[in-house]
Amino acid sequence: MKPALTGLFALSLAVAANAASAQTKSKAPAYTPLRPVADCLRTDRINEWHIVDPRTVTVRTGPDRYLVKLQVACPRLSYGPPTLLFHSNPANQAVIPFSICGEAGESVRALQQPPCPIQSVRKIDKAEFDKLSAHASRSGSGADQPLKP
């Protein structure tokens, strides 16, 4: 009986140690926003956008080009008029209006469609932008962006 209790005690200690080490391992952050803020995508400067696939959008703002990844597939971005509306998160609207940095609470949506949460935003070069945009299922200009943040 004593060896069985000792074995059970050792097993419970091993399980507890494993659980403690799993909790102390750092996870990758859910969002890695663009920094400095000056590098963020400015929605009031969008010249063109392309829906590459249901989770990927490319955007050009003058000389800057961005790859926007969505948290989930959003096939409804391709519905309706060729309009994409980008929305910054409420906390940043007063500080950095018209900016999409890849932070929690940011979204993109097609006109009269539900919003699609943005997972990440990163700058890309012209070659990558052109390569991705060539496979776009839908494209448009930034002319329809809201005038208020």
N, C-alpha and C positions, 0 to 999 in steps of 0.2 A: 504494500500500500504506500509506503514511504517513497519508493522510487517513482511510482506513478504520480504522486503529488509533486515531487521535485521536477519531473518532466513537464507536468502541466504548468507549474510556476515558471519554468524556463521558457516555455512556449509563449505564455502570456507576456513575459518581459520582452521577448523578441518582437511580438506583434505591436506592443506599445512603442518600442523604440523605432520600428519601421514607420508607424503612423506619425510619430513626432518628427522624423526626418523628412517625411513627405510634406508636412505642413511648413517646414522651414525652407524648402526649396523655393526659389523665386520663380514666378511665372512671368512670361513675356507680357508686357502691358497690352491691354485690349486696344489701345490707341497710341500711336506715336505721332503726335502732331508735328507739322512743319515748323521749324524754327530757323532763323528769326521770323517773326510774324510778317515781315516785309516780303518773304518768299511765298506766302499763302496765295491761293487762287482768289483773285478779285473778281467777283461776279459782275460788277459794274463795268468790267473791261473785257468781257468775253467777246471774241470775234467769231469763233466757230467751235462747234462741239460735234462729237461722233459717238454713237452707241456701237461699241465694238461687239459686245455680247451682253446678255442680261445682267452681268455683274461688273462690266467694265465700260467706262466712258473716258474719252480723251477730250481735252479742252485746250484751246489756245487763247491767250490774252496778249495780243501784240506779239512780242518776241518770245514770251514765256509759254511753255507747253507743259501740260499736266496729265497724269494718269490717275483717274479716280476709280477706286475699287469700292464696291458696295458690299454690305454685310450679307445680303441674300440675293438670290436671283430676282430681278425685277423685269419680267417680260412686258409689263404694262408701260414701260418707258417708250415703247415703240407705237403706242396707240394714240390716236387723235392727231391734232395738228402738230407739225414739227416744232415743238416748243419744249425746252427743258428749263425748269425753275430750280435754282439752287438756293437753299436756305441755311444760313449760319445758325449756330445754337443761340438760344436766348441770352445766355450769360455773356456772350461776346458781341452781341449786336450793338451795345452802347460803346464798347471799347474799340473794336475793330469791325465796323459795319462793312457789309459786302464781302467779308473774307471767309473762305473755306480753308481750314488748316488740317482737316482730318481729325477733328475732336468729336467727342460724344455729343449727340444731339443735332448734328448736321445732317441734311438730307437733300435729295434731289427728287423731282417728280415731273411727270408729264402733265400737261394741262388737264384738269378734271380727273386726275388719277391719284391714288394714295401715295404718300411720300415713301421713298426708299432710303433707309439709313446708310450713310457713308461710313465705310470702314477705314479707308486711308486715302491720302492724297500725296503724290510726290511729283517733283519736277522731272521731266524727261527731255531728251534732246530731240532735235528736228527729225533725225533719221528714225528713231523709235516711234515718234508721233506719226510720221508719214506711213511707216510700215503697219502700225496698228490701225490707223484711220482708213487705210486702203481696204480693210476687211469690214468696214462699218456697215451695219444694217440700216442705219438712219443717220442723217447729218442735219445740222442747222446752224443758224447764226445766234449771236447773243442779243439780237435786237429786242427780244421779248422778255428780257430780265426785268424784275420789279424795280421801280425807282426808289422804293423805301426798303430798308433792311428788314 
